[in-house]
Amino acid sequence: AGALEILSSALQPKELWDESGRWEVYGSELMRLTDRNNREFALGPTHEELFTIAAKAMVRSYKDLPFNLYQQADKFRDEPRPRYGLIRTREFIMKDAYTFDTPETQPESYKKMYDAYCRIFDRMKIDYKIVRADVGAMGGDLSEEYQALTDIGEDTIVLCDGCDYAENLEVATTKMVGDKDKPKKLEKVKTPHC
């Protein structure tokens, strides 16, 4: 998809997380440590802060945009309930990618990555759905997840058999139709965009 591969440090200084405002926001899942000089660090649960530093070094003008950086690297999260061997572990390898765009180039960059992930999962013959998800500590306007359809895991997704609607239950939109106190006989009800 035209991305450039880099490798960021797993050990991240507290100052970077303070600058982004996420040192406290990330909460107890952030694995923190102190070196012999009493400087605070975190083992990276994600790498937005470090990718932003790399992007700052690369961008001098809007003409340097768009570009995409990615890595496959260890992540560390103090998961409250580690289990299943692959799901919810405290250390795991994650492939993450970050695009740096102008508002005009962002939709095309997003589509390239969207299509790349679809090709990967299709080749692997993984039964998956792309669902709208909570943006979490990362923030932003949109988060989509590729969810493998399986009986194990912690996420519950809401799907429609008649259309492409798919959302993580955490963010699924609903709309009250009719009187909630009076049960009605089962019927199809139009709920556009919900």
C-alpha positions in Angstrom: 0.0 0.0 0.0 3.0 2.3 -0.3 3.9 2.5 3.4 7.4 3.0 4.7 8.5 0.5 7.4 10.2 1.9 10.6 10.8 0.4 14.0 10.1 2.4 17.1 11.5 1.9 20.5 9.4 -0.1 23.0 10.7 2.1 25.8 9.0 5.5 25.6 9.8 8.5 27.8 7.0 10.0 30.0 7.6 13.4 28.4 6.2 12.2 25.1 3.1 10.9 26.8 2.7 14.1 28.9 2.9 16.1 25.6 0.0 14.1 24.1 -1.9 14.2 27.3 -2.2 10.4 27.5 0.1 9.6 30.5 -2.8 9.8 32.9 -5.6 9.1 30.4 -4.2 5.7 29.4 -4.7 4.5 32.9 -3.6 1.3 34.6 -2.9 -0.6 31.4 0.2 1.6 30.7 3.2 -0.4 32.0 5.4 2.3 33.7 8.9 2.0 35.0 11.6 4.3 36.4 15.3 4.2 35.5 18.3 4.6 37.9 18.1 8.4 37.4 14.5 8.4 38.5 13.2 9.2 34.9 9.9 7.7 34.1 9.2 5.6 31.0 6.4 3.4 29.6 6.6 0.2 27.7 4.7 1.1 24.5 1.1 -0.1 24.4 0.8 1.8 21.1 3.2 4.0 19.2 1.3 7.2 18.1 3.6 9.4 20.1 6.8 8.0 18.5 5.3 8.0 15.0 4.4 11.6 15.4 8.0 12.4 16.2 9.1 10.6 13.0 6.5 12.5 11.0 7.7 15.9 12.4 11.2 15.1 11.2 9.9 14.2 7.7 7.5 17.1 7.1 8.7 20.6 6.2 5.7 21.5 4.0 2.3 20.2 3.0 4.0 19.1 -0.2 5.7 16.3 1.8 2.3 14.8 2.4 0.8 12.2 2.2 2.9 9.4 3.5 2.3 6.3 5.6 4.5 4.7 8.2 4.1 1.2 9.6 5.8 -1.3 11.9 5.5 -4.7 13.3 6.6 -4.5 16.9 6.1 -5.7 20.5 3.4 -3.9 22.5 2.9 -4.0 26.2 -0.4 -3.6 28.1 -1.1 -4.4 31.7 -4.3 -6.3 30.8 -6.6 -6.8 33.7 -7.7 -10.3 32.6 -5.0 -11.9 30.3 -6.3 -15.2 28.8 -6.7 -17.4 25.8 -3.0 -17.4 24.8 -3.4 -15.0 21.9 -6.2 -12.7 23.1 -5.6 -10.2 26.0 -1.9 -10.9 26.6 0.4 -8.5 28.3 3.0 -8.6 25.5 2.0 -9.1 21.9 3.2 -8.2 18.4 1.1 -5.7 16.5 1.3 -4.3 13.0 0.3 -0.7 13.2 0.3 1.9 10.5 -0.2 5.7 10.6 -0.9 7.9 7.6 -0.1 11.6 7.6 -2.3 13.5 5.2 -3.9 16.7 4.2 -7.7 16.7 4.4 -7.8 16.2 0.7 -5.5 13.1 0.6 -6.9 11.4 3.7 -9.8 9.5 2.1 -7.5 8.0 -0.5 -4.9 7.0 2.0 -7.5 5.4 4.3 -9.0 3.5 1.3 -5.5 2.1 0.4 -5.0 0.7 3.9 -8.6 -0.5 4.1 -8.2 -2.5 0.9 -4.7 -3.8 1.9 -6.2 -5.3 5.1 -9.1 -6.8 3.2 -6.7 -8.5 0.8 -4.6 -9.9 3.6 -7.6 -11.4 5.5 -9.2 -12.6 2.3 -6.0 -14.5 1.3 -5.8 -16.0 4.8 -9.5 -17.1 4.4 -10.4 -15.5 7.7 -14.2 -15.0 8.3 -14.2 -11.3 9.3 -16.4 -8.3 9.5 -15.3 -4.6 9.4 -17.1 -2.9 12.3 -17.3 0.7 13.6 -15.5 0.8 16.9 -14.7 3.0 19.9 -11.8 5.4 19.2 -10.6 4.9 22.7 -7.5 6.7 24.0 -6.3 7.2 20.5 -9.2 9.7 19.8 -10.3 10.8 16.4 -13.6 10.7 14.5 -13.5 7.1 13.1 -12.2 3.7 14.2 -12.9 0.6 12.3 -11.9 -2.9 13.4 -11.4 -6.1 11.4 -13.2 -8.6 13.7 -12.7 -12.3 13.2 -16.0 -14.1 13.7 -15.3 -16.5 16.5 -16.9 -17.8 19.7 -14.1 -16.6 22.0 -13.0 -13.1 22.7 -14.4 -10.1 24.6 -16.1 -8.0 21.9 -19.7 -8.4 20.9 -20.6 -7.1 17.4 -24.0 -6.3 16.0 -24.6 -7.4 12.5 -27.5 -7.1 10.0 -28.2 -10.1 7.8 -29.9 -7.8 5.2 -27.2 -5.1 4.8 -23.6 -4.2 5.5 -24.4 -2.8 9.0 -21.7 -4.0 11.5 -20.7 -2.3 14.7 -19.0 -3.1 18.0 -21.7 -3.2 20.6 -19.8 -0.5 22.6 -20.7 2.1 19.9 -23.7 0.6 18.2 -26.4 3.2 17.6 -30.0 2.5 18.4 -33.3 4.3 18.1 -36.4 3.9 20.2 -39.4 3.0 18.0 -42.9 3.0 19.5 -43.9 2.8 23.1 -41.2 1.0 25.2 -43.8 -0.1 27.8 -46.1 -1.9 25.4 -44.7 -5.0 23.7 -45.6 -5.1 20.1 -45.9 -8.1 17.8 -42.7 -8.8 15.9 -42.4 -6.9 12.7 -39.7 -5.3 10.5 -39.2 -1.6 11.4 -37.2 0.9 9.3 -34.3 2.4 11.3 -32.1 4.2 8.7 -28.4 4.7 9.8 -29.0 2.7 13.0 
